[in-house]
Amino acid sequence: MGLSYGYDIYLRPRNVARVLAHLAELAPPARSVPPLEITLPGSDRLVLPFTSHFKSDPVDCSTSNTFELDLSLMFDADDALREYAQAGGPGPEADGRIQIGYIYATIRFESPMHPGYASVECWAATSRMSRLFARSANIRKAFTDLTADGGGVCCLFDTGDGAPEHVCWLNGEPTQETVPGPLFLDWRALVATWPDPGI
């Protein structure tokens, strides 16, 4: 079984639309698929430059707790991204950014970590891409920026292999803590630092 690394953003449910709109800003400027219309709980509607299960049919999440997206995203080039491109990935665009995809995203309106929070979980499709996620400082920055700009409270780099998870962003500040680790013995200790989701 291959590696499956990802970035998990935790946020108040009311901020999901905001994070998805910022995520759309990272999409390639030219897309060959029709726009995807999504209806969120509360009837907010978004049109995104992505697919869901590789289709562009409208998605109604008004009665669902989760939905999935297939993402292709642009990242500012760094050494890890350039090496990835040179080894068979798409080359840099005119603006210097490099396209990575597909990245799979699962949006949960009730996160298993805390039912009052939602999560946007973006994970690499292949082992090679997982290693890129682990090595690229600019990919990490893109996801921590998404967390910050979208009003998220926490961003984790999730390896899904039982190793300590890396906390990249917490309550408005970048960080390099791990769970478990010296500051957070377990997930409960990390979640206890999040503000009341109703605030």
C-alpha positions as MATLAB code, in Angstrom:
seq = 'MGLSYGYDIYLRPRNVARVLAHLAELAPPARSVPPLEITLPGSDRLVLPFTSHFKSDPVDCSTSNTFELDLSLMFDADDALREYAQAGGPGPEADGRIQIGYIYATIRFESPMHPGYASVECWAATSRMSRLFARSANIRKAFTDLTADGGGVCCLFDTGDGAPEHVCWLNGEPTQETVPGPLFLDWRALVATWPDPGI';
ca = [
       0.000    0.000    0.000;
       1.341    3.434   -0.956;
       1.795    6.615    1.014;
      -1.165    8.931    1.441;
      -0.044   12.221    2.994;
      -2.254   15.265    3.253;
      -3.066   18.602    4.840;
      -6.122   18.850    7.082;
      -7.667   22.253    7.791;
     -10.053   22.605   10.748;
     -12.472   25.513   10.762;
     -15.890   26.667   11.832;
     -18.598   25.366    9.457;
     -19.553   28.921    8.483;
     -16.050   29.377    7.013;
     -16.134   26.389    4.637;
     -17.323   28.513    1.702;
     -14.519   30.997    2.366;
     -11.805   28.313    2.342;
     -13.213   26.729   -0.821;
     -13.228   30.136   -2.540;
      -9.547   30.618   -1.598;
      -8.809   27.071   -2.783;
     -10.366   27.942   -6.148;
      -7.868   30.805   -6.490;
      -5.099   28.166   -6.641;
      -6.708   26.368   -9.612;
      -4.992   26.526  -13.009;
      -6.210   29.510  -15.052;
      -7.234   27.295  -17.997;
      -9.566   24.369  -17.270;
     -11.031   21.857  -19.701;
     -13.951   20.846  -17.461;
     -17.220   22.705  -16.823;
     -17.551   24.613  -13.529;
     -18.950   22.677  -10.577;
     -21.913   24.119   -8.667;
     -22.121   23.214   -4.993;
     -24.953   23.924   -2.556;
     -23.672   23.985    1.018;
     -25.682   23.507    4.220;
     -27.628   26.713    4.795;
     -28.136   27.025    1.002;
     -24.921   28.929    0.259;
     -23.912   28.258   -3.349;
     -20.445   28.154   -4.863;
     -19.154   27.589   -8.374;
     -15.747   25.921   -8.314;
     -13.182   25.060  -11.031;
     -12.946   21.443   -9.819;
     -14.793   18.140  -10.204;
     -16.446   15.821   -7.695;
     -15.835   12.121   -8.356;
     -14.428   13.360  -11.702;
     -17.836   14.739  -12.727;
     -19.204   18.247  -13.046;
     -22.770   17.437  -11.999;
     -24.149   19.847   -9.361;
     -23.526   18.728   -5.783;
     -26.152   19.339   -3.093;
     -24.658   19.121    0.400;
     -27.665   20.627    2.171;
     -28.569   17.221    3.632;
     -25.109   15.627    3.625;
     -22.276   15.678    6.129;
     -19.480   15.248    3.562;
     -18.560   15.767   -0.063;
     -15.467   15.175   -2.152;
     -13.547   17.190   -4.715;
     -10.807   16.403   -7.235;
      -8.336   19.279   -7.258;
      -5.614   20.490   -9.552;
      -3.696   23.294   -7.834;
      -0.890   25.711   -8.692;
       2.013   26.234   -6.281;
       4.938   28.650   -6.340;
       8.005   26.695   -7.425;
      10.619   25.597   -4.910;
      13.403   23.007   -5.239;
      11.121   20.082   -4.342;
       8.477   21.148   -6.864;
      11.069   21.711   -9.608;
      12.526   18.233   -9.033;
       9.018   16.764   -9.179;
       8.350   18.550  -12.475;
      11.684   17.481  -13.972;
      10.954   13.849  -13.101;
       7.777   13.747  -15.142;
       5.338   16.262  -13.721;
       4.004   19.340  -15.524;
       6.632   21.994  -16.102;
       6.490   25.498  -14.654;
       3.927   27.924  -16.071;
       4.891   31.352  -17.381;
       4.349   32.820  -13.907;
       6.719   30.260  -12.367;
       4.042   28.204  -10.646;
       3.808   24.430  -11.006;
       0.544   22.508  -11.343;
      -0.036   19.489   -9.089;
      -3.012   17.182   -9.390;
      -5.035   15.319   -8.803;
      -5.223   16.158   -5.109;
      -8.260   14.612   -3.448;
     -10.262   16.656   -0.944;
     -12.864   15.517    1.552;
     -14.971   18.229    3.179;
     -16.632   17.227    6.452;
     -19.176   19.563    8.014;
     -18.782   17.734   11.330;
     -15.157   16.815   11.909;
     -14.374   13.621   13.848;
     -11.945   15.741   15.898;
     -14.717   18.069   17.143;
     -18.369   17.983   15.987;
     -18.577   21.774   16.227;
     -15.840   22.180   13.622;
     -15.672   21.302    9.933;
     -12.601   20.022    8.104;
     -11.145   20.298    4.609;
      -8.778   17.353    4.113;
      -6.536   17.489    1.030;
      -4.474   14.382    0.359;
      -1.998   13.289   -2.263;
      -3.109   10.753   -4.864;
       0.222    8.870   -5.102;
       3.252    7.972   -2.985;
       5.410   10.230   -5.153;
       3.078   13.153   -4.570;
       2.971   12.327   -0.842;
       6.753   12.634   -0.680;
       6.455   15.977   -2.475;
       3.919   17.150    0.117;
       6.423   16.247    2.836;
       9.363   18.024    1.156;
       7.888   21.177   -0.381;
       7.963   24.262    1.836;
       5.748   26.119   -0.664;
       3.028   23.471   -0.601;
       3.030   23.661    3.181;
       2.882   27.464    2.998;
      -0.057   27.317    0.572;
      -2.088   25.179    2.974;
      -1.180   27.206    6.057;
      -2.073   30.387    4.123;
      -5.408   28.786    3.216;
      -6.008   28.084    6.891;
      -5.147   31.634    7.883;
      -7.070   33.364    5.078;
     -10.083   31.092    5.538;
     -10.404   31.617    9.267;
      -9.231   28.113   10.160;
      -8.051   27.291   13.674;
      -5.665   24.427   12.860;
      -3.749   22.908    9.949;
      -2.164   19.467   10.253;
       0.233   17.628    7.991;
      -1.265   14.151    8.202;
       0.815   11.101    7.259;
      -1.896    8.606    8.180;
       0.749    6.035    9.107;
       0.635    6.208   12.883;
       3.636    8.542   13.146;
       3.254   11.840   15.035;
       1.254   14.356   13.027;
       2.701   17.818   12.408;
       0.752   20.911   13.472;
       1.535   23.659   10.927;
      -0.923   26.333   12.081;
      -2.774   26.793   15.350;
      -5.072   29.577   16.513;
      -3.633   32.293   14.312;
       0.045   31.332   14.456;
       2.395   29.074   12.462;
       3.848   26.301   14.595;
       5.948   23.146   14.360;
       4.449   21.043   17.150;
       3.603   17.351   16.834;
       0.785   15.167   18.142;
       1.733   13.327   20.238;
       4.563   15.558   21.373;
       5.881   17.591   24.297;
       3.078   20.179   24.135;
       0.187   17.949   23.008;
       0.178   14.456   24.474;
      -2.842   13.469   22.363;
      -5.554   14.820   20.051;
      -7.751   15.808   22.987;
      -5.022   18.143   24.261;
      -4.726   19.774   20.820;
      -8.470   20.220   20.328;
      -8.782   21.691   23.830;
      -6.811   24.714   22.576;
      -9.365   25.520   19.868;
     -11.830   28.316   20.701;
     -15.512   27.637   21.146;
     -16.795   27.144   17.552;
     -19.821   29.304   18.290;
     -17.700   32.401   18.933;
];
